[in-house]
Structure formats: C-alpha cells, structure tokens
Amino acid sequence: MAARRSRFLPWLLAYKALRTPVAFGVSAVVPDAQGRALLVRQRYTPGWHFAGGGVDRGEPPAKAIVRELEEEVGLQSSAAPVLLGLYTRTVGMATNVVAFYRVSDAAIAFHPNAEIAEVLWADLHAPPEDATPATLRRFAELRGEAEQSEYW
C-alpha cells in the first residue's frame, strides 16, 4: 500500500499545484541617506511600486531580491537584505507570497530598461499620488502608522 501511495504522490502534488498555484516573489524597500524609499515605474503596469520580482526555482529569496535589484535598478552594492515580512496576494486564480526586504546602503546606477521606465526616491511621508495601494500600505507600515498586514 505504501508503494502505491508513493507512486501517486507526485501526480497528486502536480494536480494540487495546477489547481491552487502559488508564486513566490520578492520586493524591497531601498532607503537612501535622507530616508527616502526607491520606487520604480514599470513599463507594463501603472503606478509606483517597490522594486522586486519572482524567485527562481531553487533560488534563496534574499539572493532573488539582490538579483532583481541588479536587473531592475542597477544595484552595484548594498548591505545584506533584511526580511521585514511575508505577505499574501491573490492575482486571478493564483496566490502570490511576497517576501519584503530592507536593502540598505545601496549604490544604484539606474538606466531605463525593458522592464523599468524610471525610478523615484520618494519621501515616506509624501508618497507620489499614483503610488499603488500596496506601496501606500507598506509606506504606512514603515512609518509606524499601521500594523503590518498579512496581505500585500
């Protein structure tokens, strides 16, 4: 009986993954010396966002956020990422789990690219008008004006 179960387990896990897909992503607040936060304007979606992206298969999330920052905003050096929290976001039928990091002491050499049109150093107390709702929620949490949510 145990051998039969072990034969079907991969199929059961594959079915479950197709039925309830989960994607793992990373995002980061990158503060500058004045306490402002780096935001990005993506070419494919409106509003200002924190930089970030997907975690590749087998990739540690702390390495993924460094890779994403290198790709998106030209991160040249930084302190080690510090995990601030895990968030859940539902997109269509999929669930995203987002690991949110602080990446301090960052040296950035941004050049517009295929994914990111521009960057902005935003004051935590005066976010841009077209910041996304998730970005505004993270700003409130970072200012200490809101408890950390479970949802992105």
Secondary structure by P-SEA (a helix, b strand, c coil): caaaaaaaaaaaaaaaaaabbbbbbccccccccccbbbbbbbccccccccccccccccccaaaaaaaaaaacccccccccccccbbbbbbcccbbbbbbbbbbcccccccccccccccccccccccccccccaaaaaaaaaaaccccccccc
